[in-house]
Amino acid sequence: MSSDGYRHLMAPDVGDNRAQLNVGWAALWRDLVEHAAQIAPERSAGDYWEGRAESFHDRVQARDGQPDSIRDFVLEAVRPGSTVLDIGAGTGAWAIPLADRAEWVTAVDSSASMISVLRRNIAAQDASNIDIVAGSWPEVSVAAHDYCLAAHSVYGSPDLVAFVEKMTEVARRTCFLIVRAPPTTSVLAEAAEYLWGLPLDRPGFLVAYNVLLQLGLTPNVLFAAKASGPVISATTDDALVRLKQHFGLAHSAEHDDYLRGLLQRRLEPLDGSCRWPPEARSALIYWSVE
């Protein structure tokens, strides 16, 4: 899809008046999800995590000991003796620590590869109070739980309204939605502004929060204390390859001059390499259903 076509798809007749966006946040979310799927169709073809689940688990383990203000907040908020639904549980980064706090955890995931590693991790931790449900949210059927958590598992769901409404329906106390919150001044946002007319490279906090507001919810927000990264590229050429792959431009040189200039202007030299400025931190959006 051309950049002009995507600009029309995302925000027809918006021009520079961002205020008009608040009439179509759910549609904008859908456009961002669907365009991301077009850029990386392998993510929606079969079990994307086959052959990747182990390396994903290794990356999660590497971050496990690092400070995480959102994790600490959620674990503290979950009352002992309660039940928790973990949507998109993956290899158990949330389900296993939640099992130490709650009476019962239900882990939902659609990937057989992720579930296989999750079962192994549950056994290794002797966590006997975790039930696994294979399926995609919001289609999967589950019982009501005290808390409902979706940590970075919403990006492949074009219908954010249905996703959130199902969370609210099955929760008795609180819903927790964790999403990426990139600054609108990041390199990726500046590139998206040039290519698509909006500083949004992927679905994330800005759009999700406004969708929840339009649903009549009154969500609270907690931003992670630190951004992810830093991302280091060996050379500007390597950074350009990364940037073009992110926007589905790997086989096009149409925008190379602008993108290279952007990288030369924004990336910081570091011992012969290039360091990207902070790209994103996590944001916890949470709301009560009591």
MIDOSE-1310 file (N, C-alpha, C; in nm, 2 decimals, decimal comma, always signed):
residues 290
mssd	+0,09/-0,12/+0,00/+0,00/+0,00/+0,00/+0,09/+0,12/+0,00; +0,06/+0,22/-0,08/+0,13/+0,34/-0,08/+0,11/+0,43/+0,04; +0,21/+0,52/+0,07/+0,19/+0,60/+0,19/+0,07/+0,69/+0,17; +0,04/+0,74/+0,05/-0,08/+0,82/+0,03/-0,20/+0,74/+0,06
gyrh	-0,21/+0,62/+0,01/-0,32/+0,53/+0,04/-0,34/+0,51/+0,18; -0,23/+0,49/+0,26/-0,25/+0,46/+0,40/-0,29/+0,59/+0,47; -0,24/+0,71/+0,43/-0,28/+0,83/+0,49/-0,43/+0,85/+0,48; -0,49/+0,82/+0,36/-0,63/+0,83/+0,34/-0,71/+0,72/+0,42
lmap	-0,65/+0,60/+0,43/-0,71/+0,50/+0,51/-0,72/+0,53/+0,66; -0,61/+0,59/+0,71/-0,61/+0,62/+0,85/-0,69/+0,74/+0,89; -0,68/+0,85/+0,82/-0,75/+0,97/+0,86/-0,80/+1,05/+0,75; -0,91/+1,00/+0,68/-0,96/+1,08/+0,57/-1,01/+1,21/+0,61
dvgd	-0,97/+1,31/+0,53/-1,01/+1,45/+0,55/-0,97/+1,51/+0,68; -0,87/+1,45/+0,75/-0,82/+1,51/+0,87/-0,73/+1,63/+0,85; -0,64/+1,62/+0,75/-0,54/+1,72/+0,72/-0,46/+1,74/+0,85; -0,44/+1,87/+0,89/-0,35/+1,90/+1,00/-0,44/+1,91/+1,13
nraq	-0,57/+1,90/+1,12/-0,65/+1,92/+1,24/-0,67/+1,79/+1,32; -0,57/+1,77/+1,41/-0,57/+1,64/+1,49/-0,70/+1,63/+1,57; -0,77/+1,74/+1,61/-0,89/+1,73/+1,69/-0,99/+1,64/+1,63; -1,00/+1,63/+1,50/-1,10/+1,55/+1,43/-1,08/+1,40/+1,45
lnvg	-0,96/+1,37/+1,50/-0,93/+1,22/+1,52/-1,02/+1,16/+1,63; -1,07/+1,24/+1,72/-1,14/+1,18/+1,83/-1,28/+1,13/+1,80; -1,32/+1,14/+1,67/-1,44/+1,08/+1,63/-1,42/+0,94/+1,57; -1,29/+0,90/+1,56/-1,27/+0,77/+1,49/-1,15/+0,69/+1,55
waal	-1,13/+0,69/+1,68/-1,02/+0,63/+1,74/-1,02/+0,47/+1,72; -1,14/+0,41/+1,73/-1,15/+0,27/+1,71/-1,12/+0,23/+1,57; -1,16/+0,31/+1,47/-1,13/+0,29/+1,33/-0,98/+0,31/+1,31; -0,92/+0,40/+1,37/-0,78/+0,43/+1,36/-0,70/+0,31/+1,42
wrdl	-0,74/+0,26/+1,53/-0,68/+0,14/+1,58/-0,68/+0,02/+1,48; -0,80/+0,00/+1,43/-0,81/-0,11/+1,33/-0,72/-0,09/+1,21; -0,71/+0,04/+1,16/-0,62/+0,07/+1,05/-0,48/+0,04/+1,08; -0,43/+0,08/+1,20/-0,30/+0,05/+1,24/-0,27/-0,10/+1,25
veha	-0,36/-0,17/+1,31/-0,34/-0,32/+1,33/-0,34/-0,39/+1,19; -0,43/-0,35/+1,10/-0,43/-0,41/+0,97/-0,31/-0,38/+0,89; -0,27/-0,25/+0,90/-0,15/-0,22/+0,82/-0,03/-0,29/+0,87; -0,01/-0,30/+1,00/+0,10/-0,38/+1,06/+0,10/-0,52/+1,01
aqia	-0,02/-0,58/+1,00/-0,04/-0,72/+0,95/+0,00/-0,73/+0,80; -0,02/-0,62/+0,72/+0,02/-0,62/+0,58/+0,17/-0,61/+0,57; +0,24/-0,54/+0,66/+0,38/-0,53/+0,66/+0,45/-0,66/+0,70; +0,39/-0,73/+0,80/+0,45/-0,85/+0,85/+0,34/-0,96/+0,85
pers	+0,30/-1,01/+0,73/+0,19/-1,11/+0,72/+0,22/-1,24/+0,79; +0,35/-1,27/+0,82/+0,38/-1,40/+0,88/+0,33/-1,40/+1,03; +0,30/-1,29/+1,08/+0,25/-1,28/+1,22/+0,11/-1,34/+1,23; +0,04/-1,34/+1,13/-0,10/-1,38/+1,13/-0,12/-1,51/+1,05
agdy	-0,01/-1,57/+1,01/-0,01/-1,70/+0,93/+0,03/-1,82/+1,02; -0,07/-1,90/+1,06/-0,03/-2,02/+1,14/+0,01/-1,98/+1,28; +0,10/-2,06/+1,33/+0,15/-2,03/+1,47/+0,28/-1,95/+1,45; +0,28/-1,82/+1,46/+0,39/-1,74/+1,44/+0,50/-1,77/+1,54
wegr	+0,47/-1,82/+1,66/+0,57/-1,84/+1,76/+0,64/-1,98/+1,75; +0,60/-2,06/+1,65/+0,67/-2,18/+1,63/+0,82/-2,15/+1,60; +0,91/-2,21/+1,67/+1,05/-2,18/+1,65/+1,10/-2,05/+1,71; +1,01/-1,97/+1,77/+1,04/-1,84/+1,83/+1,01/-1,84/+1,98
aesf	+0,93/-1,93/+2,03/+0,88/-1,92/+2,17/+1,00/-1,93/+2,27; +1,09/-2,02/+2,24/+1,21/-2,04/+2,33/+1,29/-1,91/+2,34; +1,32/-1,85/+2,23/+1,40/-1,72/+2,23/+1,32/-1,61/+2,30; +1,19/-1,61/+2,28/+1,10/-1,51/+2,35/+1,12/-1,53/+2,50
hdrv	+1,11/-1,65/+2,54/+1,12/-1,68/+2,68/+1,25/-1,64/+2,74; +1,36/-1,66/+2,66/+1,49/-1,62/+2,70/+1,50/-1,47/+2,72; +1,44/-1,40/+2,63/+1,44/-1,25/+2,64/+1,37/-1,20/+2,76; +1,25/-1,27/+2,79/+1,18/-1,23/+2,91/+1,26/-1,26/+3,03
qard	+1,32/-1,38/+3,04/+1,40/-1,41/+3,15/+1,52/-1,31/+3,18; +1,58/-1,26/+3,07/+1,69/-1,17/+3,08/+1,64/-1,04/+3,15; +1,51/-1,00/+3,13/+1,46/-0,88/+3,19/+1,40/-0,90/+3,33; +1,39/-1,03/+3,37/+1,31/-1,06/+3,49/+1,36/-0,99/+3,61
gqpd	+1,49/-0,98/+3,63/+1,54/-0,92/+3,75/+1,55/-0,77/+3,75; +1,51/-0,71/+3,64/+1,52/-0,56/+3,63/+1,40/-0,49/+3,70; +1,42/-0,37/+3,75/+1,30/-0,30/+3,81/+1,19/-0,28/+3,71; +1,07/-0,30/+3,76/+0,95/-0,29/+3,67/+0,83/-0,23/+3,75
sird	+0,81/-0,10/+3,74/+0,71/-0,04/+3,82/+0,57/-0,09/+3,80; +0,54/-0,12/+3,67/+0,41/-0,17/+3,63/+0,38/-0,31/+3,69; +0,48/-0,39/+3,68/+0,47/-0,53/+3,74/+0,44/-0,52/+3,89; +0,52/-0,44/+3,96/+0,51/-0,42/+4,10/+0,37/-0,37/+4,14
fvle	+0,32/-0,27/+4,06/+0,19/-0,22/+4,09/+0,08/-0,32/+4,07; +0,08/-0,40/+3,96/-0,02/-0,50/+3,94/-0,02/-0,61/+4,05; +0,10/-0,66/+4,08/+0,11/-0,76/+4,18/+0,06/-0,72/+4,31; +0,09/-0,59/+4,34/+0,04/-0,54/+4,47/-0,11/-0,52/+4,47
avrp	-0,17/-0,48/+4,35/-0,31/-0,46/+4,35/-0,39/-0,58/+4,36; -0,34/-0,70/+4,31/-0,41/-0,82/+4,31/-0,42/-0,87/+4,46; -0,55/-0,89/+4,50/-0,57/-0,93/+4,64/-0,54/-1,08/+4,66; -0,48/-1,12/+4,77/-0,47/-1,26/+4,80/-0,60/-1,33/+4,80
gstv	-0,61/-1,45/+4,75/-0,73/-1,53/+4,74/-0,82/-1,50/+4,62; -0,77/-1,41/+4,53/-0,86/-1,38/+4,42/-0,82/-1,46/+4,30; -0,89/-1,44/+4,19/-0,87/-1,51/+4,06/-0,83/-1,41/+3,95; -0,74/-1,45/+3,86/-0,69/-1,36/+3,76/-0,69/-1,43/+3,62
ldig	-0,74/-1,36/+3,53/-0,74/-1,40/+3,39/-0,62/-1,33/+3,31; -0,53/-1,41/+3,26/-0,41/-1,35/+3,19/-0,43/-1,38/+3,04; -0,46/-1,27/+2,96/-0,49/-1,28/+2,82/-0,36/-1,27/+2,74; -0,34/-1,37/+2,65/-0,21/-1,37/+2,58/-0,10/-1,40/+2,67
agtg	-0,11/-1,50/+2,75/-0,01/-1,53/+2,86/+0,13/-1,57/+2,81; +0,14/-1,61/+2,69/+0,28/-1,64/+2,64/+0,34/-1,75/+2,71; +0,46/-1,73/+2,76/+0,54/-1,83/+2,83/+0,53/-1,82/+2,98; +0,44/-1,73/+3,03/+0,41/-1,72/+3,17/+0,48/-1,61/+3,25
awai	+0,52/-1,50/+3,18/+0,59/-1,39/+3,24/+0,50/-1,33/+3,35; +0,37/-1,33/+3,33/+0,28/-1,27/+3,42/+0,20/-1,38/+3,50; +0,16/-1,49/+3,43/+0,08/-1,59/+3,50/+0,15/-1,65/+3,62; +0,28/-1,68/+3,60/+0,35/-1,75/+3,71/+0,37/-1,66/+3,84
plad	+0,42/-1,54/+3,82/+0,42/-1,45/+3,94/+0,29/-1,42/+4,00; +0,18/-1,41/+3,92/+0,05/-1,39/+3,97/+0,00/-1,51/+4,05; +0,04/-1,63/+4,01/+0,00/-1,75/+4,08/+0,05/-1,75/+4,23; +0,16/-1,68/+4,25/+0,21/-1,67/+4,39/+0,12/-1,57/+4,47
raew	+0,05/-1,49/+4,41/-0,04/-1,39/+4,47/-0,18/-1,43/+4,48; -0,23/-1,49/+4,37/-0,38/-1,52/+4,36/-0,40/-1,66/+4,40; -0,53/-1,69/+4,42/-0,57/-1,83/+4,45/-0,57/-1,91/+4,32; -0,61/-1,85/+4,21/-0,62/-1,92/+4,08/-0,59/-1,82/+3,96
vtav	-0,52/-1,87/+3,86/-0,49/-1,79/+3,74/-0,53/-1,88/+3,62; -0,60/-1,81/+3,53/-0,63/-1,87/+3,40/-0,55/-1,81/+3,29; -0,47/-1,88/+3,22/-0,38/-1,83/+3,12/-0,44/-1,86/+2,98; -0,47/-1,76/+2,91/-0,52/-1,78/+2,77/-0,42/-1,75/+2,67
dssa	-0,40/-1,84/+2,57/-0,31/-1,81/+2,46/-0,35/-1,89/+2,34; -0,33/-1,83/+2,22/-0,37/-1,90/+2,10/-0,25/-1,98/+2,03; -0,13/-1,96/+2,08/-0,01/-2,03/+2,02/+0,02/-2,16/+2,09; +0,02/-2,27/+2,02/+0,05/-2,40/+2,07/+0,20/-2,40/+2,12
smis	+0,29/-2,32/+2,05/+0,43/-2,32/+2,08/+0,45/-2,25/+2,21; +0,38/-2,13/+2,23/+0,39/-2,06/+2,36/+0,33/-2,15/+2,47; +0,22/-2,21/+2,45/+0,16/-2,30/+2,55/+0,25/-2,41/+2,60; +0,33/-2,47/+2,50/+0,42/-2,57/+2,53/+0,53/-2,53/+2,63
vlrr	+0,58/-2,41/+2,60/+0,69/-2,35/+2,69/+0,62/-2,31/+2,83; +0,50/-2,26/+2,82/+0,43/-2,22/+2,94/+0,41/-2,34/+3,03; +0,37/-2,46/+2,98/+0,35/-2,58/+3,06/+0,48/-2,62/+3,13; +0,59/-2,61/+3,05/+0,72/-2,65/+3,11/+0,75/-2,55/+3,22
niaa	+0,73/-2,42/+3,20/+0,76/-2,33/+3,31/+0,67/-2,34/+3,43; +0,55/-2,38/+3,41/+0,46/-2,40/+3,52/+0,51/-2,52/+3,60; +0,55/-2,63/+3,53/+0,60/-2,74/+3,60/+0,72/-2,71/+3,68; +0,81/-2,63/+3,62/+0,94/-2,60/+3,68/+0,92/-2,52/+3,81
qdas	+0,81/-2,44/+3,81/+0,78/-2,36/+3,93/+0,68/-2,43/+4,02; +0,64/-2,55/+3,99/+0,54/-2,62/+4,07/+0,42/-2,53/+4,10; +0,37/-2,46/+3,99/+0,26/-2,37/+4,01/+0,13/-2,45/+3,98; +0,07/-2,51/+4,08/-0,04/-2,60/+4,05/-0,18/-2,52/+4,04
nidi	-0,17/-2,39/+4,06/-0,30/-2,31/+4,05/-0,31/-2,23/+3,92; -0,26/-2,28/+3,81/-0,27/-2,21/+3,68/-0,34/-2,31/+3,59; -0,45/-2,26/+3,53/-0,52/-2,34/+3,43/-0,49/-2,27/+3,29; -0,47/-2,35/+3,19/-0,44/-2,30/+3,05/-0,56/-2,32/+2,96
vags	-0,60/-2,22/+2,89/-0,71/-2,22/+2,79/-0,65/-2,18/+2,66; -0,66/-2,27/+2,56/-0,61/-2,24/+2,43/-0,72/-2,17/+2,35; -0,69/-2,05/+2,29/-0,79/-1,98/+2,21/-0,75/-1,84/+2,20; -0,82/-1,77/+2,11/-0,79/-1,63/+2,08/-0,90/-1,54/+2,15
wpev	-0,85/-1,43/+2,20/-0,94/-1,33/+2,27/-0,99/-1,23/+2,16; -1,11/-1,20/+2,16/-1,22/-1,22/+2,26/-1,31/-1,34/+2,23; -1,27/-1,42/+2,13/-1,36/-1,53/+2,09/-1,37/-1,64/+2,20; -1,26/-1,67/+2,27/-1,25/-1,78/+2,36/-1,35/-1,76/+2,48
svaa	-1,41/-1,87/+2,53/-1,51/-1,86/+2,64/-1,44/-1,89/+2,77; -1,46/-1,80/+2,87/-1,40/-1,82/+3,00/-1,50/-1,77/+3,10; -1,48/-1,82/+3,22/-1,57/-1,78/+3,34/-1,52/-1,64/+3,39; -1,60/-1,58/+3,47/-1,57/-1,45/+3,53/-1,45/-1,47/+3,63
hdyc	-1,36/-1,37/+3,63/-1,25/-1,36/+3,72/-1,25/-1,23/+3,80; -1,18/-1,22/+3,91/-1,17/-1,09/+3,98/-1,10/-0,99/+3,90; -0,99/-1,03/+3,84/-0,90/-0,94/+3,76/-0,88/-0,99/+3,62; -0,87/-0,90/+3,53/-0,84/-0,94/+3,39/-0,72/-0,86/+3,34
laah	-0,62/-0,93/+3,29/-0,49/-0,87/+3,25/-0,46/-0,90/+3,10; -0,43/-0,80/+3,03/-0,38/-0,82/+2,89/-0,25/-0,74/+2,87; -0,14/-0,80/+2,88/-0,01/-0,74/+2,87/+0,06/-0,75/+2,74; +0,05/-0,64/+2,66/+0,11/-0,64/+2,53/+0,06/-0,75/+2,44
svyg	-0,07/-0,79/+2,46/-0,13/-0,90/+2,38/-0,24/-0,85/+2,29; -0,26/-0,72/+2,28/-0,38/-0,66/+2,20/-0,34/-0,62/+2,06; -0,21/-0,62/+2,03/-0,17/-0,55/+1,90/-0,22/-0,62/+1,78; -0,25/-0,75/+1,79/-0,30/-0,82/+1,67/-0,45/-0,82/+1,66
spdl	-0,52/-0,75/+1,75/-0,67/-0,75/+1,75/-0,72/-0,62/+1,69; -0,78/-0,63/+1,57/-0,83/-0,51/+1,51/-0,95/-0,45/+1,58; -1,03/-0,53/+1,64/-1,15/-0,48/+1,71/-1,12/-0,45/+1,86; -1,06/-0,34/+1,89/-1,03/-0,31/+2,02/-1,15/-0,29/+2,11
vafv	-1,26/-0,24/+2,05/-1,38/-0,23/+2,13/-1,43/-0,37/+2,18; -1,43/-0,47/+2,10/-1,47/-0,60/+2,14/-1,38/-0,66/+2,24; -1,25/-0,63/+2,22/-1,15/-0,68/+2,31/-1,17/-0,63/+2,45; -1,19/-0,50/+2,46/-1,20/-0,43/+2,59/-1,34/-0,46/+2,66
ekmt	-1,44/-0,47/+2,58/-1,57/-0,50/+2,63/-1,58/-0,64/+2,69; -1,51/-0,73/+2,62/-1,51/-0,87/+2,68/-1,43/-0,87/+2,81; -1,32/-0,80/+2,81/-1,24/-0,79/+2,94/-1,33/-0,74/+3,05; -1,40/-0,63/+3,02/-1,49/-0,57/+3,13/-1,60/-0,66/+3,17
evar	-1,65/-0,74/+3,07/-1,76/-0,83/+3,10/-1,72/-0,94/+3,19; -1,59/-1,00/+3,18/-1,55/-1,11/+3,26/-1,48/-1,07/+3,39; -1,45/-0,94/+3,41/-1,39/-0,90/+3,53/-1,49/-0,86/+3,64; -1,46/-0,89/+3,76/-1,54/-0,86/+3,88/-1,49/-0,73/+3,95
rtcf	-1,35/-0,71/+3,94/-1,30/-0,60/+4,01/-1,22/-0,50/+3,92; -1,11/-0,54/+3,86/-1,03/-0,45/+3,78/-0,98/-0,51/+3,66; -0,97/-0,43/+3,55/-0,90/-0,47/+3,43/-0,77/-0,40/+3,41; -0,67/-0,47/+3,37/-0,54/-0,41/+3,34/-0,50/-0,43/+3,19
livr	-0,47/-0,33/+3,12/-0,43/-0,33/+2,98/-0,30/-0,27/+2,97; -0,20/-0,34/+2,93/-0,06/-0,29/+2,92/-0,03/-0,28/+2,77; +0,01/-0,16/+2,73/+0,04/-0,13/+2,59/+0,17/-0,05/+2,58; +0,23/-0,04/+2,46/+0,35/+0,04/+2,44/+0,30/+0,19/+2,43
appt	+0,38/+0,28/+2,48/+0,35/+0,42/+2,47/+0,47/+0,50/+2,42; +0,49/+0,49/+2,29/+0,60/+0,57/+2,23/+0,58/+0,72/+2,23; +0,68/+0,80/+2,25/+0,66/+0,94/+2,24/+0,64/+0,98/+2,10; +0,56/+1,09/+2,08/+0,53/+1,14/+1,94/+0,65/+1,21/+1,89
tsvl	+0,76/+1,22/+1,96/+0,88/+1,28/+1,91/+0,99/+1,18/+1,88; +0,96/+1,05/+1,88/+1,06/+0,94/+1,85/+1,09/+0,94/+1,71; +1,20/+0,87/+1,67/+1,24/+0,85/+1,53/+1,13/+0,79/+1,45; +1,07/+0,68/+1,51/+0,96/+0,61/+1,44/+0,84/+0,70/+1,42
aeaa	+0,81/+0,78/+1,52/+0,69/+0,87/+1,51/+0,72/+0,98/+1,40; +0,84/+1,03/+1,40/+0,88/+1,13/+1,30/+0,87/+1,07/+1,16; +0,92/+0,95/+1,14/+0,91/+0,88/+1,01/+0,77/+0,86/+0,97; +0,68/+0,81/+1,07/+0,54/+0,79/+1,04/+0,47/+0,92/+1,00
eylw	+0,51/+1,03/+1,06/+0,45/+1,16/+1,03/+0,48/+1,19/+0,88; +0,60/+1,17/+0,84/+0,64/+1,19/+0,70/+0,57/+1,10/+0,61; +0,57/+0,97/+0,64/+0,52/+0,87/+0,55/+0,37/+0,87/+0,54; +0,30/+0,88/+0,66/+0,16/+0,86/+0,67/+0,08/+0,97/+0,71
glpl	+0,14/+1,08/+0,75/+0,07/+1,20/+0,79/+0,03/+1,20/+0,94; +0,06/+1,10/+1,02/+0,03/+1,09/+1,16/+0,15/+1,03/+1,23; +0,19/+1,08/+1,35/+0,30/+1,03/+1,42/+0,28/+0,90/+1,50; +0,21/+0,80/+1,43/+0,18/+0,68/+1,49/+0,23/+0,57/+1,40
drpg	+0,32/+0,49/+1,45/+0,38/+0,38/+1,37/+0,32/+0,25/+1,39; +0,25/+0,23/+1,50/+0,19/+0,11/+1,54/+0,07/+0,14/+1,64; -0,02/+0,04/+1,66/-0,12/+0,06/+1,76/-0,05/+0,07/+1,90; -0,11/+0,16/+1,98/-0,05/+0,18/+2,12/-0,13/+0,26/+2,21
flva	-0,07/+0,33/+2,31/-0,14/+0,39/+2,41/-0,23/+0,50/+2,37; -0,18/+0,59/+2,29/-0,26/+0,71/+2,25/-0,40/+0,67/+2,20; -0,40/+0,58/+2,11/-0,53/+0,54/+2,04/-0,61/+0,46/+2,14; -0,54/+0,36/+2,21/-0,62/+0,27/+2,30/-0,69/+0,36/+2,41
ynvl	-0,62/+0,45/+2,47/-0,67/+0,53/+2,58/-0,80/+0,61/+2,53; -0,79/+0,66/+2,41/-0,91/+0,74/+2,36/-1,02/+0,64/+2,33; -0,99/+0,52/+2,28/-1,10/+0,43/+2,26/-1,17/+0,40/+2,39; -1,10/+0,38/+2,50/-1,16/+0,35/+2,63/-1,25/+0,47/+2,67
lqlg	-1,20/+0,59/+2,65/-1,28/+0,71/+2,69/-1,41/+0,71/+2,61; -1,40/+0,68/+2,48/-1,52/+0,68/+2,40/-1,62/+0,57/+2,44; -1,57/+0,46/+2,51/-1,65/+0,36/+2,56/-1,72/+0,39/+2,69; -1,69/+0,51/+2,74/-1,75/+0,56/+2,86/-1,68/+0,51/+2,99
ltpn	-1,56/+0,45/+2,97/-1,48/+0,41/+3,08/-1,40/+0,53/+3,14; -1,35/+0,51/+3,26/-1,27/+0,62/+3,32/-1,14/+0,56/+3,37; -1,05/+0,53/+3,27/-0,93/+0,46/+3,30/-0,83/+0,54/+3,37; -0,75/+0,48/+3,46/-0,63/+0,53/+3,52/-0,51/+0,49/+3,44
vlfa	-0,40/+0,56/+3,45/-0,28/+0,53/+3,37/-0,16/+0,54/+3,46; -0,07/+0,44/+3,44/+0,06/+0,44/+3,51/+0,16/+0,41/+3,40; +0,26/+0,50/+3,38/+0,36/+0,48/+3,28/+0,48/+0,42/+3,35; +0,55/+0,33/+3,28/+0,67/+0,26/+3,33/+0,77/+0,37/+3,36
akas	+0,85/+0,35/+3,46/+0,95/+0,45/+3,50/+1,06/+0,46/+3,40; +1,09/+0,36/+3,32/+1,20/+0,37/+3,22/+1,15/+0,32/+3,08; +1,20/+0,38/+2,98/+1,17/+0,34/+2,84/+1,26/+0,21/+2,81; +1,21/+0,14/+2,71/+1,28/+0,02/+2,67/+1,41/+0,06/+2,59
gpvi	+1,50/-0,03/+2,58/+1,62/+0,00/+2,50/+1,74/+0,01/+2,59; +1,85/+0,08/+2,55/+1,85/+0,15/+2,42/+1,87/+0,06/+2,30; +1,83/+0,10/+2,18/+1,85/+0,03/+2,06/+1,98/+0,08/+2,00; +2,07/-0,01/+1,96/+2,20/+0,03/+1,90/+2,21/-0,03/+1,76
satt	+2,24/+0,05/+1,67/+2,27/+0,00/+1,53/+2,42/+0,02/+1,50; +2,48/-0,08/+1,43/+2,62/-0,07/+1,41/+2,66/+0,05/+1,32; +2,58/+0,07/+1,22/+2,60/+0,19/+1,13/+2,47/+0,25/+1,09; +2,48/+0,37/+1,03/+2,36/+0,43/+0,98/+2,29/+0,35/+0,88
ddal	+2,37/+0,27/+0,79/+2,31/+0,18/+0,69/+2,22/+0,07/+0,76; +2,28/+0,02/+0,87/+2,20/-0,08/+0,95/+2,08/-0,02/+1,01; +2,09/+0,10/+1,06/+1,97/+0,17/+1,11/+1,86/+0,19/+1,00; +1,91/+0,22/+0,88/+1,82/+0,25/+0,77/+1,74/+0,12/+0,74
vrlk	+1,82/+0,01/+0,74/+1,75/-0,12/+0,71/+1,64/-0,15/+0,81; +1,68/-0,13/+0,94/+1,58/-0,15/+1,05/+1,46/-0,06/+1,03; +1,48/+0,06/+1,00/+1,37/+0,16/+0,99/+1,28/+0,12/+0,87; +1,34/+0,08/+0,76/+1,26/+0,05/+0,64/+1,18/-0,08/+0,66
qhfg	+1,24/-0,18/+0,73/+1,17/-0,30/+0,76/+1,05/-0,27/+0,85; +1,07/-0,18/+0,94/+0,96/-0,15/+1,03/+0,84/-0,09/+0,96; +0,86/-0,02/+0,85/+0,75/+0,04/+0,78/+0,72/-0,03/+0,65; +0,77/-0,15/+0,63/+0,74/-0,23/+0,51/+0,80/-0,17/+0,39
lahs	+0,91/-0,11/+0,40/+0,98/-0,04/+0,28/+1,11/-0,11/+0,24; +1,12/-0,24/+0,28/+1,25/-0,31/+0,25/+1,28/-0,31/+0,11; +1,18/-0,32/+0,02/+1,21/-0,33/-0,12/+1,18/-0,20/-0,20; +1,18/-0,09/-0,13/+1,16/+0,03/-0,20/+1,27/+0,13/-0,15
aehd	+1,32/+0,21/-0,25/+1,42/+0,31/-0,22/+1,35/+0,45/-0,23; +1,22/+0,46/-0,24/+1,16/+0,59/-0,27/+1,18/+0,69/-0,16; +1,19/+0,65/-0,03/+1,20/+0,74/+0,08/+1,34/+0,74/+0,14; +1,44/+0,67/+0,08/+1,57/+0,65/+0,14/+1,64/+0,78/+0,18
dylr	+1,63/+0,88/+0,09/+1,70/+1,01/+0,12/+1,65/+1,07/+0,25; +1,52/+1,08/+0,26/+1,46/+1,14/+0,38/+1,49/+1,06/+0,50; +1,47/+0,93/+0,50/+1,49/+0,84/+0,61/+1,64/+0,84/+0,66; +1,73/+0,84/+0,56/+1,87/+0,85/+0,60/+1,90/+0,98/+0,67
gllq	+1,85/+1,09/+0,61/+1,87/+1,22/+0,67/+1,82/+1,23/+0,81; +1,70/+1,17/+0,83/+1,64/+1,16/+0,97/+1,73/+1,09/+1,06; +1,78/+0,98/+1,02/+1,87/+0,90/+1,11/+2,00/+0,97/+1,14; +2,05/+1,03/+1,04/+2,18/+1,11/+1,07/+2,15/+1,23/+1,16
rrle	+2,03/+1,28/+1,16/+2,00/+1,39/+1,25/+1,97/+1,35/+1,39; +1,90/+1,23/+1,40/+1,85/+1,19/+1,53/+1,93/+1,09/+1,61; +2,01/+1,01/+1,54/+2,08/+0,90/+1,61/+2,21/+0,96/+1,67; +2,25/+0,91/+1,78/+2,37/+0,96/+1,86/+2,49/+0,87/+1,83
pldg	+2,60/+0,92/+1,79/+2,72/+0,84/+1,77/+2,76/+0,78/+1,91; +2,80/+0,65/+1,91/+2,84/+0,59/+2,03/+2,94/+0,48/+2,00; +3,07/+0,52/+2,03/+3,18/+0,42/+2,01/+3,18/+0,36/+1,88; +3,16/+0,43/+1,77/+3,16/+0,38/+1,64/+3,02/+0,33/+1,59
scrw	+2,93/+0,32/+1,69/+2,79/+0,27/+1,65/+2,70/+0,39/+1,66; +2,57/+0,36/+1,65/+2,46/+0,46/+1,65/+2,36/+0,42/+1,75; +2,33/+0,51/+1,85/+2,23/+0,48/+1,95/+2,10/+0,56/+1,92; +1,99/+0,49/+1,91/+1,86/+0,55/+1,89/+1,81/+0,62/+2,02
ppea	+1,74/+0,73/+2,00/+1,68/+0,79/+2,12/+1,57/+0,70/+2,18; +1,53/+0,71/+2,31/+1,43/+0,63/+2,36/+1,31/+0,62/+2,27; +1,26/+0,50/+2,25/+1,15/+0,48/+2,15/+1,01/+0,46/+2,22; +1,01/+0,38/+2,33/+0,88/+0,35/+2,39/+0,90/+0,31/+2,53
rsal	+0,80/+0,33/+2,61/+0,79/+0,27/+2,74/+0,65/+0,21/+2,75; +0,63/+0,12/+2,85/+0,50/+0,06/+2,87/+0,41/+0,15/+2,94; +0,28/+0,14/+2,91/+0,18/+0,21/+2,99/+0,07/+0,11/+3,04; +0,04/+0,13/+3,16/-0,07/+0,04/+3,22/-0,20/+0,13/+3,22
iyws	-0,30/+0,08/+3,15/-0,43/+0,14/+3,16/-0,52/+0,05/+3,24; -0,57/+0,10/+3,35/-0,65/+0,01/+3,43/-0,78/+0,08/+3,47; -0,89/+0,00/+3,49/-1,02/+0,06/+3,52/-1,09/-0,04/+3,61; -1,17/+0,01/+3,70/-1,25/-0,07/+3,79/-1,39/-0,10/+3,73
ve	-1,44/-0,22/+3,76/-1,57/-0,26/+3,71/-1,66/-0,28/+3,83; -1,62/-0,25/+3,95/-1,70/-0,27/+4,07/-1,80/-0,16/+4,09
